[in-house]
Amino acid sequence: MSKKLNIKLPCSEANHVCDKSQYKESSIWEKVKLNIHLLYCKACREYSKQNSKLSFIITKSKVTCMDKKNKECLKNEFEKALKENKLK
């Protein structure tokens, strides 16, 4: 029996692979299939291009995340405010 290579990739999966490859989580085979898909799909090429731009801008801006302690404090304050507004 001969195995057929399945290189077709639906757009939704292509976008998922694009996101994965951005974080170095995609396999070589996924990258190959994505690049073939990008050859004929203008919409996914645009998605990939915008995804790359966004990643570059975020990396370049040196955005830092809030630490865990402050996140928890903010979450508690938010939940408290929600409870207070529900009582009104």
C-alpha positions in Angstrom: 0.0 0.0 0.0 1.2 3.5 -0.8 0.7 6.3 1.7 -0.5 9.6 0.3 1.2 12.7 1.7 -1.5 15.0 3.0 -0.1 18.5 2.5 -3.5 20.3 2.3 -4.1 22.6 5.2 -7.4 24.4 6.0 -7.1 28.1 6.8 -8.0 27.7 10.4 -5.3 25.1 10.9 -2.8 27.3 8.9 -3.5 30.2 11.3 -2.9 27.9 14.3 0.4 26.6 12.9 1.4 30.2 12.2 0.8 31.1 15.8 2.7 28.0 17.0 5.6 28.7 14.8 5.8 32.2 16.2 6.5 30.6 19.6 8.8 27.9 18.1 6.3 25.2 18.9 5.6 23.9 15.4 7.2 20.9 13.8 9.1 21.0 10.6 6.3 19.2 8.8 3.8 21.8 10.0 6.0 24.6 8.8 6.4 23.0 5.4 2.6 22.6 5.0 2.1 26.2 6.2 4.5 27.5 3.6 2.8 25.6 0.9 -0.5 26.9 2.0 0.8 30.5 2.1 1.8 30.2 -1.5 -1.8 30.1 -2.7 -3.8 31.7 0.2 -3.6 35.5 0.2 -5.7 35.8 3.4 -3.4 33.5 5.4 -0.3 35.3 4.0 -1.8 38.6 5.3 -2.6 37.0 8.7 1.0 35.7 8.9 2.4 39.1 8.0 0.3 40.9 10.6 1.2 38.2 13.2 4.9 38.8 12.6 4.5 42.6 12.8 2.6 42.3 16.1 5.2 40.0 17.6 8.0 42.3 16.5 6.3 45.3 18.0 5.6 43.6 21.3 9.2 42.3 21.5 10.7 45.7 20.6 8.5 47.6 23.1 9.9 45.5 26.0 6.4 45.2 27.5 6.5 43.7 31.0 3.8 41.8 32.8 2.3 42.6 36.2 3.7 40.3 38.9 1.6 37.6 40.5 1.1 39.5 43.8 -0.3 42.6 42.1 -2.4 40.5 39.7 -4.0 38.8 42.7 -4.6 42.1 44.5 -6.2 43.6 41.4 -8.4 40.5 41.0 -9.6 40.7 44.6 -10.4 44.4 44.3 -12.3 43.7 41.1 -14.3 40.9 42.6 -15.1 43.1 45.6 -16.3 45.9 43.4 -18.4 43.5 41.4 -20.1 42.2 44.6 -20.7 45.7 45.8 -22.4 46.7 42.5 -24.5 43.6 42.5 -25.9 44.6 45.9 -27.1 48.0 44.7 
